[in-house]
Each structure stands twice: as structure tokens, then as C-alpha cells.
Amino acid sequence: MGLYTLTFFSENLKSRVSVNVTVPKLSKIGDTARTYPILYLTHGNTDDRSAWLRQTSAERYADEYGLITVMTSTWSSFGMDMYIGKKYFSYLYQELVPLLDRLLPVAPGRENHFVAGLSLGGYMGFKLGLVLNEYFGAIGSFSSPVDMIDTINRFYNGDPSTDKDFSECFGNLEYMSHWPNDSMAIAKDIVKNNKPMPRFYQECGTEDFTFPLNEACYKNLKEAGYDITYITRPGSHGWDFWDVALQNFLKWTGLKKLGFREDPGLPFPKVYEPADLPAIDVRADLESVATHGLLDCEFILPKESREDPWTEAWVMIHPADDDYTYWQRKQDLEAIAEEKHVAIVCPQLYDSLGKDQEHGRAFGVFAEEEVPYFLSHIFGQNRKIEVRIKDQL
């Protein structure tokens, strides 16, 4: 499993954002056209992009099913274009999903695209899956008030200003009626206009305070004609419940649980969207078969357009007494990557100088074969990359 942290500038948020991405285990160096289903996991009100990785075994489950997972921070915005604040939902559906679909080895087809969220993240994921109904084939909700207008009416007597977080996000019921804030209205519009209808999975504990909301949501979606699976069991609002719910959801998707290091074998993807990609800085924790361990790595990807993608990459070998951060500390690698229109990769090689150690690990294979493979497979969709191994800029 590779764990990547992608950082880039969001035009909607007017700030840099970071996204956690996991990609299934490297089984062998070879076919870079292998692709994977993708699952977006949205967090609750008090958490961030690290919550699913810290509180559950999401990374292990994704590896078992051969899934890419994506986790980004939306803080206490509930994934809204906030009444007073930033445009988090526009960031999600206009930037993040299109960017990752083009950048990562994502399998084509709605049946391979999933989004699932817990608590207030379920409202966010439900809305994202509905707005991008031509992209997402299935939505998961765990202990979630997915109908936010019903939530406000039940808990806040129709006045979200009684809670500061709700007031900043939702403003008032009139604002909530605007597209795309009213998730249930979007769900009904999809049915009315014969648009693609995502399948829906819903799970809630019978002792959870959101249980009445989930009961009502299930009834409304069922009556609207959605293919919905609703699971109730003893449980309250917490991670013990959600860890099990995630496992139940993955079984429900119909994806095959893989054997040890088995490849999903899905076809090469169709590009979903954007014409231009921002510059991206990626910190990665890579599983190296050659060195029998996890190694740090940094990928710096320059801005590009569809007409002028970058096609050259430099793998930088650091001095024996330093580490993968050496070149970034010595040079402005972002500026060099932009000027030369190349990707720059800095792997952790300890004191090997990128050579196989006679009485140690095969760092030469890692630098010369595995790192170019990761680069081509994970970030090299729709392009042929020339990789150069360098020890100076």
C-alpha cells in the first residue's frame, strides 16, 4: 500500500489543501495500465483527513479490495459552500474529484466510483454523490443526518443560528433551499429528470441520536424509488460502530475481496475532466518489494495543460549522509520543476547512493525500477514518461 499526501492550491478555497490517498500494494513492476476502484471517505464535524486512517483499519480494508481511498479535510464546514466562509463543496465537486480522476489510476465506470461518510460527513458524501451522479455509482452513509433541512427542523426548531457552526455553514432555511444545499431535493430531482441514480447504503445504530433522522431518510428515499439498503443494529455514535459499518459497506459494494497481492485487473481509465492541472507536491510512504520495507519519497509535479503535459521526470539521488529532503532544502525544486516542465522525485535511499548494497538492501532496484514504476503508474496516466536518474540538478 502506498500512502500519499497530495498538496495543491485550490482556486475555490483560495488556499493550499492537503489530501490523503492510499493506493493498493505494489505486486510487481510491470503493467502501468492497471487501474483501481476509488472510494472517497468523508469525515465528521470534529475531525479531518486523518480520522479514517487513525480511527479505523480503512487502509487495510482498501488493500484487501484493491481500492484507492481519498480523504480530504473540510473541517467544520459540513462540506458546504458556507453561508459565512469558504466554498468547500465547490472545491470537492469542481476540483478534487476531476483532478484525482485524471491524475490517479482510477478505473472507469460509475460502478467503480464510491463515496461514503460518517455523521455530518454523510451529508457531505450523499450530496457529492448525487451532484456527480454520472460519476458515482454508490453512496454510503453511517449514522448520518443526510437530510439537513430535516435535521435543522428537528434539532434547531428551524433556526440554525442557535448553533454557531450551523449558523456559519447553513445560515437559514432559505439559504438551505438553494442548490446544492438541499440534498433531498437533489435526490428527487434526479428521479424526476431520469438522471443516473446512485445506489444507496445506509447504516445506523439504534441508540444513535441520529436514528430518527435515518429512519425518515430511508422512508423518503425508498418512496422516491432509490435502490437503498438500510441496516440497523445496536450501537451509538462512535468509531467502534463506524469501523464495522465501513466493512459492511465494502461487502455491499459487490467488489471482490482480493487474495494476497492479487491485482484487480481493471481496464485503463477514461479521463473524466479538467483541461489544466495545478502544481502538486506529494509526500509518499511507499511499500518497496525490493528493499522489503516502507520508504519515504517526494514527488513534485509541475502545472500542466492537456495540450502540454509534462513527460520527463528526474529521480534525484541524495548524498550518502543525508535523506530525501536534501534537494528540497538546498534548491527551490518547485521553481525548477516549473521552469524545466519536469516532475522531480526524491526517494529515501539512506547511505546507498541509489546502489544495491552488497550486504544490505536493493536500493538500486528501488531507485531505478520501483520509483519510476510508481511515478508512471500512479501519476503518469495518459502520458509516456522518460525517467532520468540524477545526482545533481
N, C-alpha and C positions, 0 to 999 in steps of 0.2 A: 504494500500500500504506500502510495506517495501522498504526503500531506503538504499542500501548497497554501501559502498565504499571498494572494494577489492584491497589489495596491495600485490604485489608479485615481485619476481626477474625475469626479462626477460633475457633469455640466448642470444637472438638476439640483444637486446639493451644494454646488459651488465650494467643494472641499474634496480632499483626498479620502478615499474609502478603502477598507481592507475586507477581503473575503476569504474565508477558509474553504478549500476544495480538497476532497480526497479522491484519488484515482486508484482503481484496483491494482493488485500486486503485479509486478513485472514477472512474467513467466519465462520469457526468453527474449533475446534480441532478434528482431526479425520483422514481421509484418506490421508496418506502421499504420496500416489502414484499419486496424482493429478498433471498434467503437464500443461504447457502453451506454446503457440507460442512464438517466440522470434524475436525481431526487433533490429538490430544494427543501431544506428544513428551516422553518421559521420559528423564532424563539418567542417567549412570553414577555410580559411587560417589564420585569425587573432584570432581564438577562441580556446577553449579547451573543456574538457569533461563536463564542467558545462554549456556550452552555451545553449543546448537544454532545460535544466531544468530551466535556468534563463530567457530565452527569449520567450519560448512558454509554452503551457499547456500540454507538451508531457506526463508528469506523469499522469495527469488526463485522457487524451485520452487513454493511455495504460491500465489504470484501467478499463475504460469503455469496452474495447475489451478483457480484460483478457490476456494482453501481458506482457511478460518480455521485458524490454528495456535495452540496453547496450550502454554505451558511454565511450570512452577512448580518451586520448589526443594523438594527433600526431603532435601537434604544427604546424610549417610551413613546414612540410615535404611533404605535399600533399599525405601522406600515401605511400611514395616511399621507396624503398631501395635506399637511396640518393646517388647521384654521389659523393658528398663530405659530409659525415655524417653517420647517423645510419640506420640500416635496419628495418624501420618501417613496411614495407609491410610483411616481413618475420615474424615479431612479430605478425601481425594481423592474417595471414592465417595459420602459423605453430604453434602458441602458444595460442593466445586469443580465437579463435573460438573453437578449440578442447578442451581447458581447461574448458570453460564455458559449453560446451555441456555435458561434463562428470560431472561437479560439480553441475549444477543447474537443476531444474525440467523442462527440455526442452522437448516439445512434439516432437515425431519422425516425419519424413517425410518432404520432400522438401517443401510441401505446407504450412508448419508451420514455415518456416525459411525465414526471410526477412532482407534486408539491404537497407537503404535509406540515402542519403546525400544531403547537400545543397552546392552550389557554388563549390569550389575546392574539398570539401568533397564528392561531387557527383562522381568525377573522381575516388576517392579512393573507394567508395562504389560500383561503377559499376565494377571496376576491381576485387574487393574482391568477388563479387557475381559471376563473370564469372570464376575466377580461382577455386573457390569452387562451381562449377556448380552442382555437385552431392549433395551438401548440401543446397544451397539457391535456392528457387523456384521462387523468385520475387525480383526485384531491383527497387528502386525509386530514381529519380534524380530531384532536384529542382534547377532551374537556374544554371545548371552545365555544364562546358566545359568537357564533358566526353571523348571526343576525343582530347587528349592533344597534339598530333602532329599537328592537325588542328589548335588548339589554338596557338601554338608556331609560326606556319607559318603565321597566320593572324595578331597576335599582336606583334610578335617579329621578323618578317621577317626571320624566320628560325634560329634565333640565340638567344637561351635562356640566353646567357651570358650577354645580355643587362640589365637583371634584376638579382640582387644578389640572391634573394630567388630561382628564377628559375634556375640560374646557379648552385647553390649548390645541388638542387634536381635533375635536368634533364641533367645537363652537356652539352650535344649536341644532335643533332638529331640521330647520330649514336648510342649513348647510349640509346636513347629512343626507338630505334628499337629492342632492346634486350627484351626477355621475362623476366618479365611480364609487361614491361612498356607501350607497345603499346596496349591500351585497345581495340581498334577497330580490331586489328589483332587477338586478342584472341577471340573476338566475331565471326569473320569469321572462325577461326579455329574450333570453337565449331560446327558450321553449317557443315563445310567440313567433319568433322570426326564423325558426327551423335552423338555428346555428348548431355547430357541433356541441354536444352535451357531455362534459366530463363525467365519468363515473365518480361516485362519492362514497367515502368510507368515514364513518363517524363512530367514536368510542368515548364513553363517559362513565365514570364511577357513580354508583347510586348514592354515595354520601357526598358527592361533589356539589358545591353551591351552584354550579352551572347546570346541574342536572335538569331542572325545569326548562331552561333555555334549549338544551339539546333535545328534549322531548318535543318541544314545539317546532324546532328546526326540522327534525326528522319528518314530522307530520306534514309540514308545509312543502318540503322537497319531494316527498313521496306523492303528495296530491298533485304537484306540478308535473310529475312524470319522470323524475330522475331515477336512474339506476343507483340505488343507495343501499348500503349495508350498514346497519346500526347495531352496535354491540354495547350492552350494558353489563357490568359486573361490580361486585363490591369494590369500593375504592374511593379515595378522596383526591384532592388537587395537589399532586406531587410527583416527583421523579420516579418513585417506585412504580407507580401506575403507568407513567408515560414510556418508560423503558420497555415494558411488556406490550404496550399499545403499538409502539414502533415495530416490534417483532411481528405482531398480529397483522399490521398493515402490510408489511413486506410479503408475508404469506398470501395475503388477499390479492396483491397485485397480479399474481399469476406468473411472476418471474421464477425461473428455475434456480434453485439453490445449487451452486457450483461445487464440484469436487475440488480437492486441493490444487490450487494454481491452474484450474481449468479456465480457458478463455471463453467469453460469451459468444464470440464469432459472429457479431452483428455487422452489417454492411457499412460501407463508407458513407458518411453523412451528407445530406444536402444542406448547403449554407442557409441559415434562417434569415439573417438580417445583415447588420449595418454596413454601409459603404466604407466608413472610416473607423479605425480602432485607436484608442488612446495609448500613450506610452504606459507600459505596465512593469512594475517591479515585483518579482516573485521570489519569496523565500520558501525553500522547499526542504522537506525531510524525506529523503529518497531511500527506498529499500534497494540495496545493491546485492545482486546474486553473486557477483564476482568476489566481493570483499566480505560477504556473509555478515552484513550489518546495515545500519541506517546511517546515512551520511548527509550532512548539510550541503546546500547548494543555493546559489542565487542566479536567477535569470533576469536580465534586463532587456526588455523588448521595446523597440522604438515605435513611435507613431507610424501608422501606415494607412494607405487607402487601398481599396480593392484593385485600383489600376496600378498601384506601385507598392506591392507587399515587400517586406524585407525577405531576402532569400539567402543571406550569408550570416554565419554565426561564428564567433570566436570563443573557444574554450580556453580560459586563462589559467595557466599553471602557476601557483603561488610559490614563493621561496620556501625552502625546507623548514625554516624556523618560524613560519607564520601560518595563517589559515585562510579560509575562503573569503574573509572580509578584507584581505590585504589590498587588492586592487581598488576596491571602493574607497578605502581610506586614503590611498595615495593619489587617486585620479577621480575626476568627475565622470564616472562611467556613463551616466545618463546623457551628458552632453556629447560624449564620444559616440555613443550608440546613435544619437540623433544625427550627428554630423556625418558619420560613415554609413548610416542606414543599415546597421547590422545589429543582430542580437548578441549580447555578451553574457557568457556563462562562467561563473566562478565556483568550481566544485571544491569540497573539502578533501584534501589529499594528504594531510598530516605531513610527515617529512619524506614522502616517497618521490617528490618531484614528478608525479604522474607516471611512475615506473612500477612494474611488478616487483615486489620485494622478494628477494631470494629466500628469506626465512620469515615471510610475513604474508601480507595480503596482496591481491592482484589489483592494485590501484591503477596500473596502466590500462587494464581492460575496462575499469570503471570510467577513466577519463576519455579513452579513445573510442570505446564502443557503447558503453551504457549511457553516458551523459548525452552523446549525440542521438541515441535512440530516444531517451526521454524528451529531448528537445523536439525531435521530429514528430514523435507520436503525440505528445501532449499539446505542444504549441505550434506544430507545423502542418496543421490541416490546410489542404488546398494550395500547397506550395512544395517545391523541391528545394531542400536546404543544402548548401555547401558549408561544411563544417571545417574550420581550421583550428588546429591545436597551437597555442601561442604561449610564450613565457615572457613576452614584452609587448607593450602597446605601441 
